[in-house]
């Protein structure tokens, strides 16, 4: 190792000036001189470069450089050369290569760093010279280390329920280098199990609090200078008490007569801990009891003596019934049967009884009368059946079996359409072949598209003769979806016989303006103007003999009035209302909840000859093993009576339950709703989740996020959309659906990944919670929570974060938010409101997908069974509407009612292929059907009247 040596700036300057000449001189000199200086033909290579350093208190730091080969090494700090006298250098030879290695060190004091005032931190680098030139090392910064005393945010003590979320905030003191944070629990380092440290903001988050999580928590920040401790935060995890199950009733406290019995329960399931609330309610229940006193038995009167037997004996008996022994009473003492010898000439010589003789012919005469009555009844029934059959045939305009028609194998030919609409390029060319793949598709929310002109289908040139209708019915049906589009006129002029008007027939004195519901909303309007401006959640239209469809826009609620349901020369002003006031539970103490909005249709005196079809959207995750779903109707005193269960059969109503909606056939106006009773904890209902945002009007730097959890029905989300539009809210992410199960666990909404350097959020608001009962029994009303954020400067125009919505021990959904908070840059995710769909009614043929003429002929064919057994029951089976057939058997035209149900099932798709396929399958059926169903209209009305 060589000795450290010094020099002067003069020699250094000479070296710099002659640096370019040194290589030439060495090259011309003897070879041994070059090797002596370690020439390798390369620039200097740094084996060690100066590293960043921190000055702790007043202790200077050393910066070190090492290079090979190097004639000289000097430090340069903040752009100026360090004086040679401040350098400490040494030189040694690498034993492996034989090259010279030079090492240089300098000291940097705290005073030097403090005296430097520049745009950046104090820095130094090394410059090394060799025979070929110079090399520079990396810059090393030198900073004064410190750690302030006070935390920017200390954790705050809190009390949380069992399984709740613990959030402790900690912002360490400012320091250089940045302090590292660790948590202590009761002065012991906290294990990472169950602890989530998110977003690098040093917060302590325990997602599901346990009793063992109670304690004193301290945030500790440390760097190379010092270690700081925050204020201690006390966390208490408490448990609210819960009742145990009731014990069995105790025996009555008296052995005979009126007494008292009781049962008890304890607040141990679980017991309240750490200040948790004690159970509410009574721990003991008492009930009166009546213990029946024992009754001893007593003999009744003896019967008369029997006739003498062949043994010249007669008998008599008595029973222990005066009174009977009850409740542990004693049985009667003595014998129940007495036998005595009978004398006095009552017995004959051949030991036969004289009085046993019977008149002849009595038994035979009674049998003749019985058989005669049965024969007369059979003849009467046969005559009645024949008379009814002949009457129905005489009333039917179409007596031909559609399926047995001779043209079933012939198909359709080209058609020539006659129409008054000229020069319309959308008209079907007579030579154009129908495209069997074309169909019109409608999507939710339910809204009428441009109506399809199906009057083309009614021309006699298409359907006469009727036998031309069979398998090739595909051609006729699919022409509907290729037909001319023409918007219907929806301004309806009231007919002179429109009801209700004043007092309508069959109103029985109920004046127009009669109200339903406890808030007394008027169900009628004096005059109907069906324009594009309609009241929210209400639809009104005038219907006549042709029938039609009524829709409450964007709610999933619709009503189909079949053709012929209203008498000719009569019109009815009908309405549908979604009732907002129904927020009470279905029953006072039952487990049922509303699964759909409550819908009223009317007017009350509506007189139809066939049932209407109502479609109601629901939010249940349909599974028969998890739910019992019922249709209920509101009666007096705002009580709800059961109309039917969707899994049972009924002749007063028909329910067809689908995944997201239910189709109901009804005959009596009123207010209806779907309710559900969960059978187990796997029962679930669908929730729709949405996040909206808007600037804070009271704070120019503020922005508010509102998260909604609503039942997954179009009506419930429409309420949210309309409210947000009125307050200027923006939908920030596509709504998502999640299943909320009936497992009694709450719903938690938390905000995550908020940029901590750009945005701040109010403490203790990052996680909010809805109780199970709030969500489970929300009754179509939206649940909302809000997060208030504030940006640090106006330059922060973007907000990105995540919203987590999860049920404890259930599903979780993440809503990703990325939006601009500047008004002119905001991007809005569109959402529908009432203005997106304003057509609420269609009347006549435009409201139906099956042309009237085809509908009439199908009904006439299938309403009466033919020789091949192709009747309405087979039609229902092929259309997959083969449950609760007793209801259709009670209808005057079962096939027509089945087709109405098919209409509402396919109101969104507009696809007639399934009906055509069903008719094709029926045409191939060979085996006759023998089962028949029947009932009377009076039986159906009686059953409905006795409901509840």
ROSEMI-345127 format. One line per field, with one value per residue (C-alpha): residue number from 1; z, y, x. Coordinates in steps of 0.25 Angstrom, whole numbers, plus 5000, padded with zeros to 4 digits. Each point is the difference from the previous one (the first is absolute). Layout:
% ROSEMI-345127
resi = NUM ...
Z = Z ...
Y = Y ...
X = X ...
***
This chain:
% ROSEMI-345127
resi = 1 2 3 4 5 6 7 8 9 10 11 12 13 14 15 16 17 18 19 20 21 22 23 24 25 26 27 28 29 30 31 32 33 34 35 36 37 38 39 40 41 42 43 44 45 46 47 48 49 50 51 52 53 54 55 56 57 58 59 60 61 62 63 64 65 66 67 68 69 70 71 72 73 74 75 76 77 78 79 80 81 82 83 84 85 86 87 88 89 90 91 92 93 94 95 96 97 98 99 100 101 102 103 104 105 106 107 108 109 110 111 112 113 114 115 116 117 118 119 120 121 122 123 124 125 126 127 128 129 130 131 132 133 134 135 136 137 138 139 140 141 142 143 144 145 146 147 148 149 150 151 152 153 154 155 156 157 158 159 160 161 162 163 164 165 166 167 168 169 170 171 172 173 174 175 176 177 178 179 180 181 182 183 184 185 186 187 188 189 190 191 192 193 194 195 196 197 198 199 200 201 202 203 204 205 206 207 208 209 210 211 212 213 214 215 216 217 218 219 220 221 222 223 224 225 226 227 228 229 230 231 232 233 234 235 236 237 238 239 240 241 242 243 244 245 246 247 248 249 250 251 252 253 254 255 256 257 258 259 260 261 262 263 264 265 266 267 268 269 270 271 272 273 274 275 276 277 278 279 280 281 282 283 284 285 286 287 288 289 290 291 292 293 294 295 296 297 298 299 300 301 302 303 304 305 306 307 308 309 310 311 312 313 314 315 316 317 318 319 320 321 322 323 324 325 326 327 328 329 330 331 332 333 334 335 336 337 338 339 340 341 342 343 344 345 346 347 348 349 350 351 352 353 354 355 356 357 358 359 360 361 362 363 364 365 366 367 368 369 370 371 372 373 374 375 376 377 378 379 380 381 382 383 384 385 386 387 388 389 390 391 392 393 394 395 396 397 398 399 400 401 402 403 404 405 406 407 408 409 410 411 412 413 414 415 416 417 418 419 420 421 422 423 424 425 426 427 428 429 430 431 432 433 434 435 436 437 438 439 440 441 442 443 444 445 446 447 448 449 450 451 452 453 454 455 456 457 458 459 460 461 462 463 464 465 466 467 468 469 470 471 472 473 474 475 476 477 478 479 480 481 482 483 484 485 486 487 488 489 490 491 492 493 494 495 496 497 498 499 500 501 502 503 504 505 506 507 508 509 510 511 512 513 514 515 516 517 518 519 520 521 522 523 524 525 526 527 528 529 530 531 532 533 534 535 536 537 538 539 540 541 542 543 544 545 546 547 548 549 550 551 552 553 554 555 556 557 558 559 560 561 562 563 564 565 566 567 568 569 570 571 572 573 574 575 576 577 578 579 580 581 582 583 584 585 586 587 588 589 590 591 592 593 594 595 596 597 598 599 600 601 602 603 604 605 606 607 608 609 610 611 612 613 614 615 616 617 618 619 620 621 622 623 624 625 626 627 628 629 630 631 632 633 634 635 636 637 638 639 640 641 642 643 644 645 646 647 648 649 650 651 652 653 654 655 656 657 658 659 660 661 662 663 664 665 666 667 668 669 670 671 672 673 674 675 676 677 678 679 680 681 682 683 684 685 686 687 688 689 690 691 692 693 694 695 696 697 698 699 700 701 702 703 704 705 706 707 708 709 710 711 712 713 714 715 716 717 718 719 720 721 722 723 724 725 726 727 728 729 730 731 732 733 734 735 736 737 738 739 740 741 742 743 744 745 746 747 748 749 750 751 752 753 754 755 756 757 758 759 760 761 762 763 764 765 766 767 768 769 770 771 772 773 774 775 776 777 778 779 780 781 782 783 784 785 786 787 788 789 790 791 792 793 794 795 796 797 798 799 800 801 802 803 804 805 806 807 808 809 810 811 812 813 814 815 816 817 818 819 820 821 822 823 824 825 826 827 828 829 830 831 832 833 834 835 836 837 838 839 840 841 842 843 844 845 846 847 848 849 850 851 852 853 854 855 856 857 858 859 860 861 862 863 864 865 866 867 868 869 870 871 872 873 874 875 876 877 878 879 880 881 882 883 884 885 886 887 888 889 890 891 892 893 894 895 896 897 898 899 900 901 902 903 904 905 906 907 908 909 910 911 912 913 914 915 916 917 918 919 920 921 922 923 924 925 926 927 928 929 930 931 932 933 934 935 936 937 938 939 940 941 942 943 944 945 946 947 948
Z = 5000 4996 5009 4999 4993 4997 4989 4996 4990 4991 4997 4998 4990 4993 5000 4994 4989 4996 5001 4985 4999 5010 4992 4988 5009 5006 4987 4995 5013 5004 5002 5014 5004 4994 5008 5013 4999 4997 4986 4995 4988 5007 5007 5015 5006 5013 5010 5010 4998 5011 5006 5005 5015 5011 5011 5014 5010 4998 4996 4986 4989 4991 4985 4994 4985 4995 4985 4991 4993 5005 5000 5009 5006 5005 5006 4994 5009 4996 4987 5007 5002 5014 5004 4999 5015 5004 4992 5006 4990 5000 4989 4999 4989 4997 5002 4989 4988 5005 4998 5009 5008 5006 5011 5005 5011 5005 5012 4999 5013 5004 4999 4985 4997 5008 4993 4986 4994 4987 4992 5004 5011 5003 4990 4997 4989 4997 4987 4997 4990 4992 4988 4991 5006 5012 5006 5009 5011 5004 5008 5015 5008 5014 5009 5015 5006 5010 5005 5006 5013 4997 4992 4989 5004 5012 5001 5007 5010 4995 5004 4989 5001 4998 4986 4997 4993 5008 4993 5007 4992 5002 4993 5005 5003 4988 4999 4991 4997 5000 5013 5000 5008 5009 5009 5014 5008 5015 4998 4991 4985 4993 4992 4985 5001 4998 4998 4986 4998 4987 4991 5007 5009 5013 5004 5008 4995 5007 4991 5010 5014 5011 5015 5000 4992 5011 5006 5000 4986 4998 4987 5000 4989 4999 4991 5002 5009 5010 5003 5004 5006 4998 5010 5004 4994 5008 4992 5006 4993 5006 4999 5000 5008 4993 5005 5001 4996 5008 5010 4999 5008 5014 5005 5005 5015 5004 4998 4998 4995 4995 5002 4994 4992 4996 4991 5000 4992 5004 4994 4997 4985 5000 5014 4999 5002 5001 5001 4990 5000 5009 4993 4998 5004 5011 5005 5006 4993 5008 4995 5006 5000 5003 5006 4998 5012 5000 4997 5006 4990 5002 4994 4991 4999 4996 4986 4998 5001 4987 4994 5006 4993 4996 5014 5006 5005 4998 5003 5003 5001 5005 4997 5009 4994 5011 5001 4992 5009 4996 5004 5009 5006 5005 4991 5003 5010 4996 4987 4987 4995 5007 4996 5005 4997 4993 5003 4998 4987 4991 4994 4990 4999 4988 5008 4990 5004 4996 4998 4991 4988 4989 4990 4986 4989 5008 4997 4985 4998 5006 4990 4988 5005 5001 4987 4993 5006 4995 4986 4999 5005 4990 4988 5005 5000 4986 4995 5006 4994 4986 5002 5004 4989 4989 5006 5000 4986 4995 5007 4993 4988 4996 5001 4993 5007 4997 5002 4992 4988 4987 4997 5011 4991 4989 5006 4995 4987 4996 5005 4994 5010 4998 5007 4999 5004 4988 4996 5013 4998 5013 4994 4997 4986 4995 4995 5012 5008 5015 5008 5010 5008 5002 5013 5008 5014 5011 5012 5015 5005 4993 4990 4987 4987 4987 4998 4990 4990 5001 4993 4988 5006 5001 4985 4995 4989 5010 5010 4991 5000 5014 4996 4995 5014 5005 5001 4991 5010 5001 4988 5005 5013 4996 4990 5012 5003 4986 4999 4998 5012 5003 5013 5007 5004 5015 5002 5002 4999 5011 4995 5005 5008 5006 5015 5010 4997 5012 5005 4991 4999 5010 5009 5010 5005 5000 4994 4991 5009 5010 5006 5003 5011 5013 4993 4992 4986 4990 4990 4989 4992 4994 4986 4994 4991 4996 4997 5002 5014 5010 5015 5006 5003 4994 4986 4995 4987 4994 4995 4992 4994 4992 5013 5002 5009 5011 5005 5011 4993 5006 5011 4995 5003 4988 4998 4988 4997 4991 4987 5003 5015 5000 4994 4986 5000 5014 5004 5013 5006 5006 5009 5007 5012 5007 5015 5007 5014 5002 5009 5012 5001 4994 5013 5014 5005 4988 4992 4987 4992 4988 4987 4991 5000 5003 4988 4998 4988 4998 5000 5011 4992 4988 4993 4991 4994 5001 5009 4998 5000 5009 5000 5013 5002 5012 5007 5006 4996 4996 5006 5005 5011 5006 4998 5002 4991 5000 4993 5010 4998 5009 5007 5011 5011 4991 5003 4989 4997 4993 4986 4997 5001 4987 5003 5003 4990 5001 4991 5004 4995 4992 5003 4990 5008 4992 5004 5001 4998 5003 4990 5007 4994 5008 4999 5012 5000 5013 5006 4998 5004 5001 5013 5005 5012 5001 5003 5004 5001 4985 4996 4992 4994 4989 5003 4989 5004 4994 5003 4997 5002 5000 5004 5015 4998 5013 4998 4986 5003 5005 4993 5005 4996 5003 4999 4999 5003 4995 4997 4986 4993 4989 5009 5012 4991 4993 5013 5002 4986 5001 5013 4995 4988 5008 5008 4989 5003 4990 4999 5002 4997 4994 5010 5005 5006 5013 5008 5014 5008 5012 5009 5010 4997 4997 4987 5000 4991 5000 4991 4996 4992 5002 4996 5013 4994 4992 5008 5014 5006 5014 5011 5004 4987 4991 5004 5002 5004 4998 5009 4995 5002 4993 4987 5001 5003 4991 4993 4987 5007 4997 5010 4999 5006 4997 5000 5000 4994 4999 4990 5005 4988 4988 4991 5004 4990 5000 5011 5000 5010 5003 5007 5007 5003 5008 5009 5012 4997 4986 4986 4997 4988 4996 4993 4994 4999 4991 4996 4998 5011 4990 4994 4985 5001 5007 4993 5003 5000 4994 5008 4997 5006 4996 4989 4993 4997 5000 4992 5011 4991 4987 4996 4990 4991 5002 5015 4997 4993 4995 4989 5004 4989 5004 5014 4998 4992 5009 5012 4992 4996 5014 5009 4996 5000 4987 4997 5001 5013 4996 5009 5009 5010 4989 4996 5014 5001 4987 5005 5013 5008 5005 5015 5007 4988 5009 4998 4985 5001 5007 4989 4988 4990 5006 4988 4999 5015 4997 4988 5008 5010 4989 4995 5013 5001 4987 5000 5000 4990 4990 4995 4994 4997 5013 4997 4986 5005 5010 4989 4991 5012 5002 4986 5002 5013 4997 5014 5005 5013 5009 5013 5001 5010 5003 5010 5000 5000 5012 5007 4997 5004 5013 5003 4998 5009 5011 4999 5013
Y = 5000 5014 5012 5011 5012 5014 5010 5014 5006 5004 4986 4996 5011 4996 4986 5005 5008 4989 4989 4999 4999 4989 4989 5004 5001 4987 4994 5005 4996 4987 4988 4998 5015 4997 4987 5007 5009 4989 5003 4990 5008 5003 5011 5000 4990 5003 4988 5009 5012 5010 4996 5009 5003 5007 5009 4996 5011 5006 4988 5002 4989 4994 4999 4990 4997 4989 4998 4992 5004 5014 5010 5010 5001 5013 5003 5011 5004 5009 5003 5005 4992 4996 5005 4990 5002 4994 4987 4988 4990 4987 4991 4985 4989 4990 4987 4993 5010 5008 5013 5012 5002 5014 5003 5015 5004 5014 5004 5008 5007 5005 5015 4998 4994 5011 5011 4995 5007 4994 4995 4986 4992 5000 4991 4995 4991 4995 5002 4990 5002 4990 5000 5000 5010 5002 4993 5006 4992 5001 5012 4997 5009 5004 5004 5004 4989 5004 4995 5010 4997 5001 4990 5007 4991 4991 4988 5002 4990 4993 4990 4990 4988 4986 4997 5015 5007 5007 5012 5007 5012 5004 5010 5000 5013 5006 4995 4998 4989 4996 4993 4986 4996 4988 4998 4995 4994 5000 5004 4987 5001 4996 4988 5001 4990 5006 5014 5007 5012 5006 5011 5002 5010 4993 4997 4988 4993 4987 4995 4992 5004 4989 5001 4998 5012 5009 5008 5012 5003 5009 5005 5000 5008 4999 5003 5001 5012 4997 4992 5006 4995 5005 5001 4987 4996 4991 4990 4993 4989 4998 4989 5004 4990 4990 4992 4985 4991 4999 4989 4990 5005 4996 4991 5007 5004 4994 4986 5004 5013 5013 5002 5006 4994 5007 4999 5008 5004 5005 5011 4990 4999 5007 5006 5015 5003 5013 5009 4994 5002 4991 4992 5008 4993 4991 4988 4994 4997 4996 4994 4996 4985 4991 4987 4991 4994 4984 4995 4986 4992 4997 4989 5004 4994 4985 4997 4991 4985 4994 4989 4986 4992 4986 4997 5007 5011 5015 5011 5015 5010 5013 5010 5008 5013 5007 5007 4994 4999 5011 5006 4989 4997 4986 4990 4995 4989 4988 4992 5006 4988 4992 4987 4993 4987 5003 4992 5001 4993 5009 4988 4991 4985 5001 5011 5011 5014 5003 5015 4998 4999 5011 5005 4995 5010 5011 4999 4998 5012 5009 4995 5003 5014 5002 4995 5008 5013 4997 4997 5013 5008 4994 5003 5015 5002 4994 5009 5012 4997 4999 5012 5009 4994 5003 5014 5003 4995 5009 5012 4998 5007 4991 4985 4995 4994 5008 4989 4990 5009 4994 5011 4997 4994 5010 5013 5014 5006 5014 5011 5013 5011 5011 5012 5015 5004 5004 5002 4994 4993 4991 4993 4985 4997 4989 4992 5001 4987 5002 4999 4990 5005 5014 5004 5012 5001 5009 5002 5004 5010 4997 5010 5000 5000 5005 4991 4990 5000 4987 5004 4993 4987 5002 5000 4989 4997 4995 4992 4995 4989 4997 4986 5007 5002 4989 4998 5011 5009 5005 5008 5007 5003 5005 5009 5008 5003 5004 5009 5015 5008 5011 5008 4998 5012 5001 5011 4993 5007 4994 4993 5004 4987 5002 4996 5006 5012 5006 4987 4988 4988 4989 5010 4998 5014 5002 5014 5003 5005 4989 4998 4988 5000 5007 5013 5002 5002 5003 4988 5007 5013 5007 5000 4992 5007 4989 5009 4998 5007 4990 4999 4992 4985 5001 4996 5003 4996 4997 4986 4994 4987 4999 5000 5004 5002 5010 5002 5008 5005 4995 4992 4986 5001 4998 4995 4993 5001 4989 5002 4998 5002 5013 4999 5007 5014 5002 5006 5001 5010 4991 5003 4994 5007 4996 5003 5007 5000 4985 4999 4992 4986 4990 4994 5005 4989 4991 4998 5004 5012 5007 4995 5009 5014 5001 5002 5005 4998 5004 5006 4992 4998 4994 4990 4990 4987 4994 5002 5011 4997 5008 4999 5004 5001 4993 5000 4985 4990 4990 4986 4992 4993 5014 5009 4999 5011 5005 5009 5009 5010 5012 5001 5009 5006 4999 4985 4990 4987 4988 4998 4988 4994 4999 4985 4996 4999 5009 5003 5015 5004 4995 5004 4997 5003 5003 5004 5015 5002 4993 4999 5000 4998 5008 5002 5010 5014 5004 5002 4988 4996 4989 4996 4989 4992 4994 4986 5000 5009 4996 5009 5012 5012 5008 5014 5010 5009 5013 5012 5014 5013 5015 5012 5005 5013 5005 4997 5003 4989 4990 4988 4991 4985 4994 4985 4994 4986 4997 4988 4995 5005 5010 5008 5001 5005 5010 5006 5002 5005 5011 5005 5001 5007 5010 5003 5000 4986 4992 4985 4997 4985 4990 4994 4987 4989 4992 4989 5004 4987 4999 4996 5011 5007 5014 5008 5008 5011 5005 5009 4996 5004 5015 5008 5005 5010 5006 4998 4999 4994 5003 4990 4989 5000 4991 4988 5001 4989 4996 4990 4988 5004 5013 4993 4987 5008 5012 4999 5006 5012 5004 4999 5011 5004 5011 5003 5014 5002 5013 5002 5008 5009 5004 4994 4986 4998 4985 4990 4985 4991 4987 4998 4986 4995 4987 4992 4994 4985 5003 5005 5013 5009 5011 5013 5006 5016 5008 5013 5015 5010 5012 5003 5001 4988 4990 4987 4995 4986 5001 4994 4999 5009 5002 5009 4989 4993 5007 4991 4994 4993 4993 4996 4991 4990 5008 4996 4985 4991 4990 5005 5000 4990 4990 5001 4998 4988 4994 5002 4994 4988 4997 5003 4988 4986 4993 4985 5001 5006 5013 5010 5012 4991 4995 5015 5004 4988 5004 5015 4995 5006 4987 5003 5003 4995 5001 5015 4999 4990 5010 5010 5002 4999 4993 5001 5015 5002 4991 5009 5013 4994 4996 5015 5006 4989 5005 5015 5003 4991 5001 4986 4992 4987 4993 5001 4995 4989 4995 4999 4992 4991 4998 4997 4988 4995 4986 4996 5005 5007 4995 5009 5011 5011 5008 5010 5012 5015 5000 4991 5009 5013 4993 4996 5014 5006 4990 5003 5005
X = 5000 5005 5000 4990 5006 4996 5003 4996 4991 5012 5004 4985 4999 5012 4995 4987 5007 5009 4990 4998 5015 5003 4995 5009 5012 4998 4998 5013 5007 5006 4990 5004 4996 4986 4998 5004 4988 4991 4996 4989 4995 4987 4993 4999 4990 4994 5000 4993 4992 4995 4986 4989 5002 4993 5006 4995 5001 5014 5008 5007 4999 5010 4999 5009 5004 5009 5004 5010 5008 5001 5011 4992 4986 4994 4986 4991 4989 4988 5008 5013 5013 5003 5014 5011 5003 4986 5003 5005 5006 5007 5005 5003 5002 4990 5007 4991 5003 5011 4993 5000 4988 4998 4990 4996 4991 4995 4992 4987 4996 4986 5004 5004 4986 4993 5008 4997 4987 4997 4988 5003 5007 5014 5008 5014 5006 5014 5008 5011 5012 5007 5009 4988 4991 4991 4988 4989 4993 4985 4995 4998 4991 5003 4988 4998 4991 4989 4987 4990 4993 4985 4992 4992 4988 4999 4991 4987 4994 4987 4990 4995 4990 5005 5003 5000 5012 5011 5007 5011 5006 5015 5008 5014 5008 5008 5014 5012 5002 4985 4996 4996 4987 4997 4988 5001 4988 5002 5015 5002 5003 4987 4999 4996 4989 4986 5006 5000 5009 4994 5004 5014 4993 5004 4985 4998 4987 4995 4988 4993 5002 5002 4999 5015 5002 4996 5012 5009 5006 5012 5006 5015 5008 5015 5012 5015 4999 4989 4988 4986 4988 4986 4989 4994 4986 4991 4992 4988 4993 4987 4989 4985 4992 4991 4989 5001 4988 4988 4999 4988 4988 5000 4988 4988 5002 4987 4995 4985 4994 5006 5015 5013 5011 5013 5012 5013 5012 5014 5008 5012 4999 5010 5001 5003 5015 5009 4988 4991 4985 4992 4989 4987 4987 4995 5008 4987 4987 4987 4988 4987 4997 4988 5003 4987 4996 4998 4986 4996 4992 4985 4991 4989 4986 4999 4995 4988 5000 5004 4991 5002 5011 5000 5005 4988 5008 4999 5010 5001 5012 5004 5012 5009 4996 4992 5010 5012 5013 5009 5013 5004 4986 4996 4993 4986 4999 4991 4997 4996 4993 4989 4994 4987 4992 4987 4988 4985 4998 5008 5008 4994 5003 5010 5007 4997 4995 4986 5002 5012 4991 5002 4990 5004 5004 5005 5014 4998 4991 5011 5010 4991 4998 5015 5004 4989 5005 5014 4995 4992 5012 5010 4990 4998 5015 5002 4989 5006 5014 4994 4992 5012 5009 4990 4998 5015 5001 4989 5006 5014 5003 5011 4997 5012 5012 5012 5010 4992 4999 5003 5010 5009 5010 4998 5006 4997 5002 5004 4991 4996 4998 4990 5003 4997 5014 5007 5014 5005 5013 4997 4988 5002 5002 4990 5011 5009 5001 4999 5014 4997 5012 4995 4993 4998 5006 4996 5008 4997 4996 4986 4997 4992 5008 4994 4988 4999 4989 4993 4988 5006 4998 4985 4998 4991 5010 5010 4991 4988 4998 5004 5006 5012 5005 5009 5015 5003 4994 5015 4998 4988 5005 5014 4993 4997 5014 5002 4988 4999 5003 4991 4999 4986 4991 4999 4990 4987 4987 4990 4988 4987 4999 5013 5001 5002 4992 4992 4994 5003 4992 5003 5007 4989 5000 5015 5002 5012 5011 4999 5013 5009 5011 5002 5005 4987 5007 4989 5000 4993 5002 4989 5005 5012 5010 5010 5012 5015 4998 4995 5000 5011 4996 4986 4995 4986 4993 4986 4998 4988 4996 5013 5008 5015 5012 5003 5014 5006 5013 5013 4994 4998 4985 4990 4985 4995 4985 4996 4992 4985 5002 4992 4986 4997 4996 5006 5013 5007 5010 5010 5012 5012 5007 5013 4996 5012 4993 5001 5012 4994 5003 4991 4995 5003 5008 5003 5013 4994 5006 4996 5007 4993 4994 4985 4992 4986 4991 4986 4990 4993 4987 5008 4992 5007 4996 5014 5012 5010 5015 5009 5015 5008 5015 5006 5013 5000 5011 4990 5002 4988 5008 5004 4987 4985 4995 4986 4991 4993 4988 4998 4986 4994 5008 5013 5001 5005 4992 5006 4995 5009 5014 5007 5003 4986 4988 4988 4988 4999 5013 5012 5015 5012 5013 5012 5014 4998 4985 4986 4988 4987 4986 4990 4985 4998 5006 5008 5013 5010 5014 5009 5006 5009 5003 5014 5001 5015 5012 5003 4988 5006 4995 5006 5006 5004 5012 5003 5010 4997 5008 4999 5008 4997 4993 5005 5015 5006 5011 4989 4994 4990 4998 4986 4999 4986 4996 4986 4991 5003 4988 4998 4991 5009 5012 4991 4998 5015 5002 4989 5005 5014 4997 4992 5013 5010 5006 5008 5000 5015 5000 4990 4991 5003 4992 5003 4992 4997 4997 4990 5011 4998 5014 5001 5004 5013 5004 5014 5009 5014 5012 4998 5012 5005 5009 4989 4988 4995 4988 4993 5005 4991 4992 5008 4991 4985 4991 4985 4993 4994 4986 5002 5005 4991 4987 5003 4986 5005 5006 5014 5011 5011 5013 5009 5015 5005 5014 5008 5012 5012 5001 4992 5010 4995 4989 5000 4994 5003 4996 4992 4987 4999 4986 4999 4991 5008 5001 4994 5003 5008 5000 5010 4996 5012 4999 5008 4995 5003 4995 5001 4986 5004 5009 4990 4996 4986 4996 4986 4988 4986 4989 4985 5004 5007 4987 4986 4991 4991 4989 4996 4987 4994 5008 5013 5000 5001 5010 4990 4991 4985 4996 5010 4997 4985 5002 5010 4990 4989 5008 5006 4989 4992 5008 4999 5002 5015 5000 5006 4993 5004 5008 5009 5002 5004 5009 5008 5001 5005 4988 4995 4999 4987 4992 4987 5001 4999 4989 4991 5001 4990 5012 5012 5008 4998 5005 5012 5003 4999 5010 5009 4999 5005 5011 5006 4996 5015 5006 4989 5003 4989 5009 4996 4986 5002 5009 4989 4989 5010 5002 4985 4998 5009 4993 4993 4995 4987 4998 4989 5002 4990 4999 4987 4994 4990 5002 4992 5010 5011 4994 4995 5015 5005 4989 5004 5015 5006
***
